[in-house]
Amino acid sequence: MKFQIVKWLIVFYINLLTNIATSQEQMSTYVFKNEKSKHFTMPFKLINNLIIVPVAVNKSSTLQFILDSGVRTPIITELMSEDSVLINYAKRIKINGLGKGESLEAYSSTNNAFEIGKLFTPNQDIVVLIENTLHLSGKMGYKVNGLIGYDLLKDVILEINYETRRLRFHNPKFFSYEKIKTGVTLPLYIENKKPYIYGSVTLHNDTVLPVKLLIDTGGSMSLWLSESSDPRITIPSNHFPALLGIGLNGEITGSLARIKALRLGTYEMLNPITSFPDSASVSQVISVDKRHGSIGADVLKRFKVILDYPNNKITLIKNSNFPDEFHYNMSGIEVEMLKGIFTLYSIVYIQPGSPAALAGMQKNDQIFEINGKSVSDMELSDINYLFQTKDGKKISIVFFRDGERKTAQFKLKQVL
């Protein structure tokens, strides 16, 4: 039995981890359409450090999925008015993830055909969120329909080139490590269908701590650490409260700070921006996998990454991004795109005491112009980049509040 979702809006942003409560979960297998193929390459969109790839579902609409190694079963989070997707008969389930809210209701569907480039599977389970709780498209400023991770990655060796924005899917039957002459290859631990790596962090008080970290290609941040995972992990005195992201169960709040270093193999990265989520936001996942935290795409983009689930290995080869400093939003506002007849950008969070807050800006203000340029000519990624540029940069914003045109001026302020 089949049903069709047409024009049904159903459904970073950071750390979307899923525990799917299905009574039965079958194993999909992705194969190369040409079994003799050694590899193939496809481009990807890089938005807010996240990889977006086209996925054809049951030979209907091609959807845009975030490649998220923190996700097990693919999730359809949102469908646009132009999307028409045929999926198999589904049953209602409840799912949990990061955030402070209650479990979410969703549909679970089996035996769906997925195509990604030259890869294919006829028996993919998927989960379809009933409510649009994540608003991924708005937070990304780009159409996003869902997330895909383990079910795809377990069957291939994936080479991620963040510089050229290309993925190379290798057939494990033909892959050889003899051709890799640089970088470092480390053990990859797959637990409960999620990838982990061991490294170390140098904390603000010079404590060097071995850590177990989730590799999270679906998190745009650099690093997060949980205080509840080890008593030696504490928030540095120089920090500020922040909205760290949105998980399946609601907002992820906490603090942003810097630690002295993150080390993976022989590579050491200095002064990474580090998220310290409130314990209520991550208690469910920390208690399950006994990890200290996660590394996200702001770290991974500094390397060519080879994820090898079949052989439990990860290879990191530093690229031209490696020496870049770790940046953060110095304005104090988080902006989301509202899509309608025309594009609007609205403030969804404002940090108390931040430059934008002190200039009088508020949540739900709609931004019309930044530094003399209409936001209709700007991508959300352009706005986010502008707010990270440099300490002391002048920002002038024209915005609307309850239909009234207002202006605000402030300077970006680096506090970390």
ABEGO torsion letter per residue (X at the ends): XBBBBBGBBAXXXBGBBBBBBBABBBBBBBBBABAABABBBBBBBBBGGBBBBBBBBGGBBBBBBBBBAABBBBBBABBBAABBBBBBBBBBBBBBBBEABBBBBBBBBBGBBBBBEABBBABBBBBBBABBAAGAAAAAGBBBAEBBBAAAAAABBBBBBAAAGBBBBBBAAABBAAABABEBBBBBBBBGGBBBBBBBBBBAAGBBBBBBBBBBAABABABBBBAAABAABBBBABBBBBBAEBBAAEBBBEBBBBBABBBBEABBBBGBBBBBBBAAAAAAAAAAAGBAEBBBAAAAAABBBBBBAAAGBBBBBBBAAAABBBBBBAAGBBBBBBBBABBBBBBABBBBGBAAAAAGBBBGBBBABBGGBBAAABBAAAAAAAAAABBGBBBBBBBBBGGBBBBBBBBBBBAX
